[in-house]
Amino acid sequence: MIHAPFTIGPIGYMRKGIDSDLRAKVISLGKQLNTTNRGKQLLQLFRASTMDDSYTKDLQNIYTLYRQYQTLSQGKKR
């Protein structure tokens, strides 16, 4: 888990070995959460309004930004 003074919102990923039918069902239901009152309440727990697709390759920019933050914050300590 990385910690930085910026937020990117909640992100969740499924492991590679998960059954493809289960993965498809979870993704389908997740995208429909904002259509029911209970689903909206669940989304509020994660401070999200909707669910959308996200891929591990999308994390590369976040890691780059975090490394830049670490470099800059180390320079301030000197």
C-alpha positions as CSV (number, residue, x, y, z in Angstrom):
1,M,0.0,0.0,0.0
2,I,1.4,3.4,-0.9
3,H,0.6,6.5,1.0
4,A,0.9,10.0,-0.4
5,P,-0.9,13.3,0.4
6,F,-3.0,13.0,-2.8
7,T,-5.9,10.6,-3.4
8,I,-7.0,8.8,-6.5
9,G,-10.2,7.3,-5.2
10,P,-11.0,3.7,-4.4
11,I,-9.5,1.1,-6.8
12,G,-10.1,-2.6,-6.6
13,Y,-8.7,-5.4,-8.7
14,M,-9.5,-9.1,-9.0
15,R,-6.8,-11.7,-9.1
16,K,-5.8,-13.2,-12.4
17,G,-7.0,-16.7,-11.5
18,I,-10.7,-15.8,-10.8
19,D,-13.3,-17.6,-12.9
20,S,-14.1,-15.6,-16.0
21,D,-17.9,-16.1,-15.5
22,L,-17.7,-14.8,-12.0
23,R,-15.5,-11.9,-13.1
24,A,-18.0,-10.9,-15.8
25,K,-20.9,-11.2,-13.3
26,V,-19.2,-9.1,-10.6
27,I,-18.3,-6.4,-13.2
28,S,-21.8,-6.3,-14.6
29,L,-23.4,-6.0,-11.2
30,G,-20.9,-3.5,-10.1
31,K,-21.7,-1.2,-13.0
32,Q,-25.3,-1.3,-12.0
33,L,-24.8,-0.4,-8.4
34,N,-25.8,3.3,-8.9
35,T,-29.3,2.2,-10.2
36,T,-30.7,1.1,-6.8
37,N,-30.9,2.7,-3.4
38,R,-28.9,-0.2,-1.7
39,G,-26.3,0.0,-4.5
40,K,-25.9,3.8,-4.0
41,Q,-25.4,3.2,-0.2
42,L,-22.7,0.7,-0.9
43,L,-21.0,3.1,-3.3
44,Q,-21.2,5.8,-0.6
45,L,-19.1,3.6,1.7
46,F,-16.3,3.9,-0.9
47,R,-17.0,7.6,-1.6
48,A,-17.8,6.7,-5.2
49,S,-20.7,7.5,-7.5
50,T,-20.2,4.8,-10.1
51,M,-18.0,1.8,-10.9
52,D,-16.0,1.7,-14.1
53,D,-13.4,-0.5,-15.7
54,S,-9.8,-0.1,-14.5
55,Y,-6.7,-2.0,-15.6
56,T,-3.4,-2.6,-13.9
57,K,-1.6,-0.7,-16.7
58,D,-3.5,2.4,-15.5
59,L,-1.5,2.3,-12.2
60,Q,1.8,3.1,-14.0
61,N,1.1,6.8,-13.9
62,I,0.2,6.6,-10.2
63,Y,3.5,4.9,-9.4
64,T,5.4,7.4,-11.5
65,L,3.7,10.3,-9.7
66,Y,4.4,8.6,-6.3
67,R,8.1,8.2,-7.1
68,Q,8.3,11.9,-8.1
69,Y,6.6,12.8,-4.8
70,Q,9.1,10.7,-2.9
71,T,12.1,12.3,-4.7
72,L,10.7,15.8,-4.0
73,S,9.9,15.2,-0.4
74,Q,13.4,13.7,0.3
75,G,14.9,16.9,-1.2
76,K,12.9,19.1,1.3
77,K,14.3,17.1,4.3
78,R,17.9,18.0,3.6
